Amino acid sequence: MKRGRYWNEMSQFRYDVVLHVGAQPVQPLEVVWQDWQAEGMSVASLELLLQEQPEVVALTGFRMLG
């Protein structure tokens, strides 16, 4: 997600996406959703998770304040 100066639709739903287009079909990945708020996640815990270099990170209830 990208940060924005204001809390609105343009700043809440901005993120980068990478699409790969090719002739070979891609097998769908099994996605395990993590609830940001319910699990008490923080930016620091997300950084630790990303250091493990998972193929997919799926978050719900994600909200950054400030």
PyMOL Python script that loads the backbone (N, CA, C, O; Angstrom):
from pymol import cmd

cmd.read_pdbstr("""\
ATOM      1  N   MET A   1       0.838  -1.165   0.000  1.00  0.00           N
ATOM      2  CA  MET A   1       0.000   0.000   0.000  1.00  0.00           C
ATOM      3  C   MET A   1       0.889   1.235   0.000  1.00  0.00           C
ATOM      4  O   MET A   1       1.979   1.253   0.571  1.00  0.00           O
ATOM      5  N   LYS A   2       0.385   2.252  -0.655  1.00  0.00           N
ATOM      6  CA  LYS A   2       1.101   3.519  -0.683  1.00  0.00           C
ATOM      7  C   LYS A   2       0.468   4.472   0.315  1.00  0.00           C
ATOM      8  O   LYS A   2      -0.746   4.479   0.517  1.00  0.00           O
ATOM      9  N   ARG A   3       1.298   5.253   0.917  1.00  0.00           N
ATOM     10  CA  ARG A   3       0.802   6.231   1.875  1.00  0.00           C
ATOM     11  C   ARG A   3       0.311   7.476   1.144  1.00  0.00           C
ATOM     12  O   ARG A   3       0.762   7.794   0.044  1.00  0.00           O
ATOM     13  N   GLY A   4      -0.601   8.154   1.771  1.00  0.00           N
ATOM     14  CA  GLY A   4      -1.107   9.395   1.221  1.00  0.00           C
ATOM     15  C   GLY A   4      -1.192  10.442   2.314  1.00  0.00           C
ATOM     16  O   GLY A   4      -1.166  10.125   3.503  1.00  0.00           O
ATOM     17  N   ARG A   5      -1.290  11.655   1.907  1.00  0.00           N
ATOM     18  CA  ARG A   5      -1.349  12.750   2.858  1.00  0.00           C
ATOM     19  C   ARG A   5      -2.722  12.830   3.525  1.00  0.00           C
ATOM     20  O   ARG A   5      -2.824  13.228   4.685  1.00  0.00           O
ATOM     21  N   TYR A   6      -3.776  12.453   2.799  1.00  0.00           N
ATOM     22  CA  TYR A   6      -5.141  12.561   3.295  1.00  0.00           C
ATOM     23  C   TYR A   6      -5.765  11.177   3.408  1.00  0.00           C
ATOM     24  O   TYR A   6      -5.343  10.255   2.711  1.00  0.00           O
ATOM     25  N   TRP A   7      -6.761  11.016   4.272  1.00  0.00           N
ATOM     26  CA  TRP A   7      -7.462   9.751   4.473  1.00  0.00           C
ATOM     27  C   TRP A   7      -8.723   9.769   3.618  1.00  0.00           C
ATOM     28  O   TRP A   7      -9.775  10.222   4.070  1.00  0.00           O
ATOM     29  N   ASN A   8      -8.622   9.277   2.382  1.00  0.00           N
ATOM     30  CA  ASN A   8      -9.769   9.225   1.480  1.00  0.00           C
ATOM     31  C   ASN A   8      -9.619   8.015   0.561  1.00  0.00           C
ATOM     32  O   ASN A   8      -8.704   7.209   0.732  1.00  0.00           O
ATOM     33  N   GLU A   9     -10.514   7.891  -0.406  1.00  0.00           N
ATOM     34  CA  GLU A   9     -10.480   6.726  -1.297  1.00  0.00           C
ATOM     35  C   GLU A   9      -9.173   6.629  -2.075  1.00  0.00           C
ATOM     36  O   GLU A   9      -8.679   5.531  -2.336  1.00  0.00           O
ATOM     37  N   MET A  10      -8.622   7.766  -2.440  1.00  0.00           N
ATOM     38  CA  MET A  10      -7.385   7.744  -3.219  1.00  0.00           C
ATOM     39  C   MET A  10      -6.186   7.290  -2.380  1.00  0.00           C
ATOM     40  O   MET A  10      -5.255   6.685  -2.911  1.00  0.00           O
ATOM     41  N   SER A  11      -6.202   7.574  -1.091  1.00  0.00           N
ATOM     42  CA  SER A  11      -5.065   7.165  -0.265  1.00  0.00           C
ATOM     43  C   SER A  11      -5.299   5.798   0.380  1.00  0.00           C
ATOM     44  O   SER A  11      -4.332   5.124   0.733  1.00  0.00           O
ATOM     45  N   GLN A  12      -6.542   5.375   0.543  1.00  0.00           N
ATOM     46  CA  GLN A  12      -6.825   4.087   1.177  1.00  0.00           C
ATOM     47  C   GLN A  12      -6.581   2.912   0.248  1.00  0.00           C
ATOM     48  O   GLN A  12      -6.239   1.824   0.711  1.00  0.00           O
ATOM     49  N   PHE A  13      -6.746   3.108  -1.039  1.00  0.00           N
ATOM     50  CA  PHE A  13      -6.714   1.984  -1.974  1.00  0.00           C
ATOM     51  C   PHE A  13      -5.626   2.135  -3.024  1.00  0.00           C
ATOM     52  O   PHE A  13      -5.822   1.723  -4.167  1.00  0.00           O
ATOM     53  N   ARG A  14      -4.484   2.712  -2.670  1.00  0.00           N
ATOM     54  CA  ARG A  14      -3.364   2.853  -3.595  1.00  0.00           C
ATOM     55  C   ARG A  14      -2.320   1.798  -3.262  1.00  0.00           C
ATOM     56  O   ARG A  14      -1.858   1.702  -2.124  1.00  0.00           O
ATOM     57  N   TYR A  15      -1.957   1.013  -4.256  1.00  0.00           N
ATOM     58  CA  TYR A  15      -0.941   0.003  -4.041  1.00  0.00           C
ATOM     59  C   TYR A  15      -0.337  -0.366  -5.389  1.00  0.00           C
ATOM     60  O   TYR A  15      -0.923  -0.083  -6.434  1.00  0.00           O
ATOM     61  N   ASP A  16       0.808  -0.983  -5.368  1.00  0.00           N
ATOM     62  CA  ASP A  16       1.482  -1.428  -6.582  1.00  0.00           C
ATOM     63  C   ASP A  16       1.095  -2.865  -6.871  1.00  0.00           C
ATOM     64  O   ASP A  16       0.963  -3.683  -5.961  1.00  0.00           O
ATOM     65  N   VAL A  17       0.918  -3.157  -8.135  1.00  0.00           N
ATOM     66  CA  VAL A  17       0.586  -4.511  -8.567  1.00  0.00           C
ATOM     67  C   VAL A  17       1.529  -4.880  -9.707  1.00  0.00           C
ATOM     68  O   VAL A  17       1.810  -4.063 -10.584  1.00  0.00           O
ATOM     69  N   VAL A  18       2.010  -6.109  -9.685  1.00  0.00           N
ATOM     70  CA  VAL A  18       2.855  -6.609 -10.763  1.00  0.00           C
ATOM     71  C   VAL A  18       2.093  -7.710 -11.470  1.00  0.00           C
ATOM     72  O   VAL A  18       1.697  -8.696 -10.848  1.00  0.00           O
ATOM     73  N   LEU A  19       1.889  -7.548 -12.757  1.00  0.00           N
ATOM     74  CA  LEU A  19       1.211  -8.555 -13.561  1.00  0.00           C
ATOM     75  C   LEU A  19       2.225  -9.217 -14.479  1.00  0.00           C
ATOM     76  O   LEU A  19       3.054  -8.544 -15.091  1.00  0.00           O
ATOM     77  N   HIS A  20       2.155 -10.531 -14.569  1.00  0.00           N
ATOM     78  CA  HIS A  20       3.003 -11.280 -15.478  1.00  0.00           C
ATOM     79  C   HIS A  20       2.102 -11.863 -16.561  1.00  0.00           C
ATOM     80  O   HIS A  20       1.162 -12.600 -16.264  1.00  0.00           O
ATOM     81  N   VAL A  21       2.390 -11.534 -17.806  1.00  0.00           N
ATOM     82  CA  VAL A  21       1.602 -12.032 -18.921  1.00  0.00           C
ATOM     83  C   VAL A  21       2.480 -12.993 -19.709  1.00  0.00           C
ATOM     84  O   VAL A  21       3.597 -12.656 -20.101  1.00  0.00           O
ATOM     85  N   GLY A  22       1.962 -14.190 -19.933  1.00  0.00           N
ATOM     86  CA  GLY A  22       2.753 -15.164 -20.664  1.00  0.00           C
ATOM     87  C   GLY A  22       1.884 -16.295 -21.163  1.00  0.00           C
ATOM     88  O   GLY A  22       0.679 -16.331 -20.913  1.00  0.00           O
ATOM     89  N   ALA A  23       2.505 -17.216 -21.870  1.00  0.00           N
ATOM     90  CA  ALA A  23       1.769 -18.317 -22.482  1.00  0.00           C
ATOM     91  C   ALA A  23       1.474 -19.438 -21.488  1.00  0.00           C
ATOM     92  O   ALA A  23       0.532 -20.203 -21.694  1.00  0.00           O
ATOM     93  N   GLN A  24       2.251 -19.550 -20.426  1.00  0.00           N
ATOM     94  CA  GLN A  24       2.063 -20.644 -19.479  1.00  0.00           C
ATOM     95  C   GLN A  24       1.043 -20.257 -18.417  1.00  0.00           C
ATOM     96  O   GLN A  24       1.145 -19.187 -17.815  1.00  0.00           O
ATOM     97  N   PRO A  25       0.057 -21.127 -18.183  1.00  0.00           N
ATOM     98  CA  PRO A  25      -0.915 -20.824 -17.126  1.00  0.00           C
ATOM     99  C   PRO A  25      -0.243 -20.888 -15.749  1.00  0.00           C
ATOM    100  O   PRO A  25       0.649 -21.703 -15.515  1.00  0.00           O
ATOM    101  N   VAL A  26      -0.680 -20.040 -14.876  1.00  0.00           N
ATOM    102  CA  VAL A  26      -0.126 -19.979 -13.528  1.00  0.00           C
ATOM    103  C   VAL A  26      -1.045 -20.742 -12.585  1.00  0.00           C
ATOM    104  O   VAL A  26      -2.261 -20.551 -12.591  1.00  0.00           O
ATOM    105  N   GLN A  27      -0.447 -21.605 -11.778  1.00  0.00           N
ATOM    106  CA  GLN A  27      -1.226 -22.348 -10.802  1.00  0.00           C
ATOM    107  C   GLN A  27      -1.590 -21.407  -9.650  1.00  0.00           C
ATOM    108  O   GLN A  27      -0.727 -20.689  -9.146  1.00  0.00           O
ATOM    109  N   PRO A  28      -2.845 -21.404  -9.233  1.00  0.00           N
ATOM    110  CA  PRO A  28      -3.229 -20.520  -8.123  1.00  0.00           C
ATOM    111  C   PRO A  28      -2.529 -20.924  -6.824  1.00  0.00           C
ATOM    112  O   PRO A  28      -2.346 -22.109  -6.547  1.00  0.00           O
ATOM    113  N   LEU A  29      -2.147 -19.931  -6.044  1.00  0.00           N
ATOM    114  CA  LEU A  29      -1.495 -20.182  -4.768  1.00  0.00           C
ATOM    115  C   LEU A  29      -2.541 -20.286  -3.667  1.00  0.00           C
ATOM    116  O   LEU A  29      -3.597 -19.657  -3.734  1.00  0.00           O
ATOM    117  N   GLU A  30      -2.237 -21.079  -2.667  1.00  0.00           N
ATOM    118  CA  GLU A  30      -3.106 -21.145  -1.501  1.00  0.00           C
ATOM    119  C   GLU A  30      -2.818 -19.908  -0.652  1.00  0.00           C
ATOM    120  O   GLU A  30      -1.680 -19.674  -0.243  1.00  0.00           O
ATOM    121  N   VAL A  31      -3.849 -19.131  -0.396  1.00  0.00           N
ATOM    122  CA  VAL A  31      -3.688 -17.874   0.326  1.00  0.00           C
ATOM    123  C   VAL A  31      -4.238 -18.020   1.738  1.00  0.00           C
ATOM    124  O   VAL A  31      -5.375 -18.451   1.932  1.00  0.00           O
ATOM    125  N   VAL A  32      -3.430 -17.659   2.710  1.00  0.00           N
ATOM    126  CA  VAL A  32      -3.864 -17.632   4.104  1.00  0.00           C
ATOM    127  C   VAL A  32      -3.968 -16.168   4.508  1.00  0.00           C
ATOM    128  O   VAL A  32      -2.966 -15.458   4.601  1.00  0.00           O
ATOM    129  N   TRP A  33      -5.197 -15.733   4.745  1.00  0.00           N
ATOM    130  CA  TRP A  33      -5.440 -14.339   5.103  1.00  0.00           C
ATOM    131  C   TRP A  33      -5.116 -14.115   6.575  1.00  0.00           C
ATOM    132  O   TRP A  33      -5.446 -14.941   7.426  1.00  0.00           O
ATOM    133  N   GLN A  34      -4.468 -12.989   6.865  1.00  0.00           N
ATOM    134  CA  GLN A  34      -4.162 -12.597   8.234  1.00  0.00           C
ATOM    135  C   GLN A  34      -4.900 -11.298   8.530  1.00  0.00           C
ATOM    136  O   GLN A  34      -4.853 -10.360   7.735  1.00  0.00           O
ATOM    137  N   ASP A  35      -5.573 -11.243   9.660  1.00  0.00           N
ATOM    138  CA  ASP A  35      -6.318 -10.051  10.046  1.00  0.00           C
ATOM    139  C   ASP A  35      -5.397  -9.129  10.838  1.00  0.00           C
ATOM    140  O   ASP A  35      -5.000  -9.443  11.960  1.00  0.00           O
ATOM    141  N   TRP A  36      -5.065  -7.996  10.245  1.00  0.00           N
ATOM    142  CA  TRP A  36      -4.129  -7.030  10.814  1.00  0.00           C
ATOM    143  C   TRP A  36      -4.539  -6.620  12.223  1.00  0.00           C
ATOM    144  O   TRP A  36      -3.725  -6.636  13.145  1.00  0.00           O
ATOM    145  N   GLN A  37      -5.814  -6.250  12.381  1.00  0.00           N
ATOM    146  CA  GLN A  37      -6.280  -5.753  13.674  1.00  0.00           C
ATOM    147  C   GLN A  37      -6.467  -6.890  14.682  1.00  0.00           C
ATOM    148  O   GLN A  37      -6.041  -6.762  15.830  1.00  0.00           O
ATOM    149  N   ALA A  38      -7.085  -7.984  14.282  1.00  0.00           N
ATOM    150  CA  ALA A  38      -7.367  -9.088  15.205  1.00  0.00           C
ATOM    151  C   ALA A  38      -6.076  -9.722  15.733  1.00  0.00           C
ATOM    152  O   ALA A  38      -6.024 -10.161  16.881  1.00  0.00           O
ATOM    153  N   GLU A  39      -5.039  -9.768  14.895  1.00  0.00           N
ATOM    154  CA  GLU A  39      -3.771 -10.368  15.310  1.00  0.00           C
ATOM    155  C   GLU A  39      -2.831  -9.360  15.945  1.00  0.00           C
ATOM    156  O   GLU A  39      -1.715  -9.703  16.334  1.00  0.00           O
ATOM    157  N   GLY A  40      -3.283  -8.108  16.050  1.00  0.00           N
ATOM    158  CA  GLY A  40      -2.456  -7.076  16.688  1.00  0.00           C
ATOM    159  C   GLY A  40      -1.159  -6.811  15.947  1.00  0.00           C
ATOM    160  O   GLY A  40      -0.124  -6.561  16.565  1.00  0.00           O
ATOM    161  N   MET A  41      -1.214  -6.865  14.617  1.00  0.00           N
ATOM    162  CA  MET A  41       0.003  -6.681  13.832  1.00  0.00           C
ATOM    163  C   MET A  41       0.427  -5.213  13.843  1.00  0.00           C
ATOM    164  O   MET A  41      -0.375  -4.316  14.102  1.00  0.00           O
ATOM    165  N   SER A  42       1.701  -4.996  13.557  1.00  0.00           N
ATOM    166  CA  SER A  42       2.273  -3.653  13.471  1.00  0.00           C
ATOM    167  C   SER A  42       3.172  -3.596  12.247  1.00  0.00           C
ATOM    168  O   SER A  42       3.398  -4.607  11.582  1.00  0.00           O
ATOM    169  N   VAL A  43       3.676  -2.421  11.961  1.00  0.00           N
ATOM    170  CA  VAL A  43       4.602  -2.288  10.832  1.00  0.00           C
ATOM    171  C   VAL A  43       5.847  -3.144  11.096  1.00  0.00           C
ATOM    172  O   VAL A  43       6.389  -3.761  10.179  1.00  0.00           O
ATOM    173  N   ALA A  44       6.286  -3.174  12.341  1.00  0.00           N
ATOM    174  CA  ALA A  44       7.471  -3.978  12.690  1.00  0.00           C
ATOM    175  C   ALA A  44       7.218  -5.465  12.460  1.00  0.00           C
ATOM    176  O   ALA A  44       8.086  -6.167  11.942  1.00  0.00           O
ATOM    177  N   SER A  45       6.027  -5.953  12.845  1.00  0.00           N
ATOM    178  CA  SER A  45       5.739  -7.379  12.635  1.00  0.00           C
ATOM    179  C   SER A  45       5.590  -7.691  11.153  1.00  0.00           C
ATOM    180  O   SER A  45       5.938  -8.786  10.711  1.00  0.00           O
ATOM    181  N   LEU A  46       5.074  -6.735  10.380  1.00  0.00           N
ATOM    182  CA  LEU A  46       4.979  -6.925   8.928  1.00  0.00           C
ATOM    183  C   LEU A  46       6.367  -6.976   8.302  1.00  0.00           C
ATOM    184  O   LEU A  46       6.614  -7.773   7.397  1.00  0.00           O
ATOM    185  N   GLU A  47       7.265  -6.134   8.778  1.00  0.00           N
ATOM    186  CA  GLU A  47       8.649  -6.159   8.279  1.00  0.00           C
ATOM    187  C   GLU A  47       9.292  -7.514   8.545  1.00  0.00           C
ATOM    188  O   GLU A  47       9.976  -8.057   7.677  1.00  0.00           O
ATOM    189  N   LEU A  48       9.078  -8.064   9.737  1.00  0.00           N
ATOM    190  CA  LEU A  48       9.627  -9.390  10.053  1.00  0.00           C
ATOM    191  C   LEU A  48       9.045 -10.461   9.141  1.00  0.00           C
ATOM    192  O   LEU A  48       9.760 -11.347   8.672  1.00  0.00           O
ATOM    193  N   LEU A  49       7.733 -10.372   8.892  1.00  0.00           N
ATOM    194  CA  LEU A  49       7.081 -11.326   8.002  1.00  0.00           C
ATOM    195  C   LEU A  49       7.664 -11.237   6.594  1.00  0.00           C
ATOM    196  O   LEU A  49       7.926 -12.264   5.967  1.00  0.00           O
ATOM    197  N   LEU A  50       7.867 -10.029   6.097  1.00  0.00           N
ATOM    198  CA  LEU A  50       8.390  -9.837   4.744  1.00  0.00           C
ATOM    199  C   LEU A  50       9.850 -10.280   4.613  1.00  0.00           C
ATOM    200  O   LEU A  50      10.295 -10.637   3.522  1.00  0.00           O
ATOM    201  N   GLN A  51      10.590 -10.257   5.715  1.00  0.00           N
ATOM    202  CA  GLN A  51      11.980 -10.728   5.677  1.00  0.00           C
ATOM    203  C   GLN A  51      12.053 -12.219   5.394  1.00  0.00           C
ATOM    204  O   GLN A  51      13.075 -12.713   4.919  1.00  0.00           O
ATOM    205  N   GLU A  52      10.965 -12.942   5.686  1.00  0.00           N
ATOM    206  CA  GLU A  52      10.911 -14.370   5.380  1.00  0.00           C
ATOM    207  C   GLU A  52      10.666 -14.626   3.898  1.00  0.00           C
ATOM    208  O   GLU A  52      10.721 -15.771   3.449  1.00  0.00           O
ATOM    209  N   GLN A  53      10.397 -13.574   3.140  1.00  0.00           N
ATOM    210  CA  GLN A  53      10.162 -13.615   1.696  1.00  0.00           C
ATOM    211  C   GLN A  53       9.087 -14.618   1.290  1.00  0.00           C
ATOM    212  O   GLN A  53       9.345 -15.505   0.476  1.00  0.00           O
ATOM    213  N   PRO A  54       7.889 -14.486   1.847  1.00  0.00           N
ATOM    214  CA  PRO A  54       6.800 -15.389   1.442  1.00  0.00           C
ATOM    215  C   PRO A  54       6.349 -15.066   0.018  1.00  0.00           C
ATOM    216  O   PRO A  54       6.513 -13.940  -0.451  1.00  0.00           O
ATOM    217  N   GLU A  55       5.785 -16.054  -0.661  1.00  0.00           N
ATOM    218  CA  GLU A  55       5.282 -15.814  -2.015  1.00  0.00           C
ATOM    219  C   GLU A  55       4.094 -14.859  -1.995  1.00  0.00           C
ATOM    220  O   GLU A  55       3.932 -14.037  -2.896  1.00  0.00           O
ATOM    221  N   VAL A  56       3.263 -14.975  -0.957  1.00  0.00           N
ATOM    222  CA  VAL A  56       2.057 -14.159  -0.868  1.00  0.00           C
ATOM    223  C   VAL A  56       1.897 -13.660   0.560  1.00  0.00           C
ATOM    224  O   VAL A  56       2.112 -14.402   1.519  1.00  0.00           O
ATOM    225  N   VAL A  57       1.519 -12.400   0.688  1.00  0.00           N
ATOM    226  CA  VAL A  57       1.113 -11.840   1.972  1.00  0.00           C
ATOM    227  C   VAL A  57      -0.293 -11.294   1.761  1.00  0.00           C
ATOM    228  O   VAL A  57      -0.497 -10.379   0.964  1.00  0.00           O
ATOM    229  N   ALA A  58      -1.259 -11.854   2.475  1.00  0.00           N
ATOM    230  CA  ALA A  58      -2.656 -11.445   2.324  1.00  0.00           C
ATOM    231  C   ALA A  58      -3.152 -10.900   3.656  1.00  0.00           C
ATOM    232  O   ALA A  58      -3.263 -11.632   4.640  1.00  0.00           O
ATOM    233  N   LEU A  59      -3.449  -9.604   3.672  1.00  0.00           N
ATOM    234  CA  LEU A  59      -3.881  -8.947   4.894  1.00  0.00           C
ATOM    235  C   LEU A  59      -5.298  -8.428   4.745  1.00  0.00           C
ATOM    236  O   LEU A  59      -5.688  -7.945   3.682  1.00  0.00           O
ATOM    237  N   THR A  60      -6.054  -8.531   5.809  1.00  0.00           N
ATOM    238  CA  THR A  60      -7.376  -7.927   5.877  1.00  0.00           C
ATOM    239  C   THR A  60      -7.406  -7.105   7.154  1.00  0.00           C
ATOM    240  O   THR A  60      -6.612  -7.340   8.065  1.00  0.00           O
ATOM    241  N   GLY A  61      -8.316  -6.141   7.227  1.00  0.00           N
ATOM    242  CA  GLY A  61      -8.392  -5.285   8.401  1.00  0.00           C
ATOM    243  C   GLY A  61      -7.179  -4.397   8.550  1.00  0.00           C
ATOM    244  O   GLY A  61      -6.858  -3.949   9.651  1.00  0.00           O
ATOM    245  N   PHE A  62      -6.498  -4.139   7.432  1.00  0.00           N
ATOM    246  CA  PHE A  62      -5.272  -3.347   7.435  1.00  0.00           C
ATOM    247  C   PHE A  62      -5.604  -1.866   7.475  1.00  0.00           C
ATOM    248  O   PHE A  62      -6.368  -1.370   6.647  1.00  0.00           O
ATOM    249  N   ARG A  63      -5.033  -1.167   8.434  1.00  0.00           N
ATOM    250  CA  ARG A  63      -5.258   0.267   8.502  1.00  0.00           C
ATOM    251  C   ARG A  63      -4.061   0.905   9.185  1.00  0.00           C
ATOM    252  O   ARG A  63      -3.720   0.584  10.323  1.00  0.00           O
ATOM    253  N   MET A  64      -3.437   1.812   8.460  1.00  0.00           N
ATOM    254  CA  MET A  64      -2.307   2.554   9.027  1.00  0.00           C
ATOM    255  C   MET A  64      -2.802   3.933   9.396  1.00  0.00           C
ATOM    256  O   MET A  64      -3.417   4.622   8.582  1.00  0.00           O
ATOM    257  N   LEU A  65      -2.541   4.324  10.591  1.00  0.00           N
ATOM    258  CA  LEU A  65      -2.936   5.653  11.046  1.00  0.00           C
ATOM    259  C   LEU A  65      -1.738   6.587  10.972  1.00  0.00           C
ATOM    260  O   LEU A  65      -0.592   6.170  11.139  1.00  0.00           O
ATOM    261  N   GLY A  66      -2.023   7.847  10.723  1.00  0.00           N
ATOM    262  CA  GLY A  66      -0.957   8.824  10.737  1.00  0.00           C
ATOM    263  C   GLY A  66      -0.577   9.249   9.426  1.00  0.00           C
ATOM    264  O   GLY A  66       0.319  10.080   9.281  1.00  0.00           O
TER     265      GLY A  66
END
""", "prot")
cmd.dss("prot")
cmd.show_as("cartoon", "prot")
cmd.util.cbc("prot")
cmd.orient("prot")
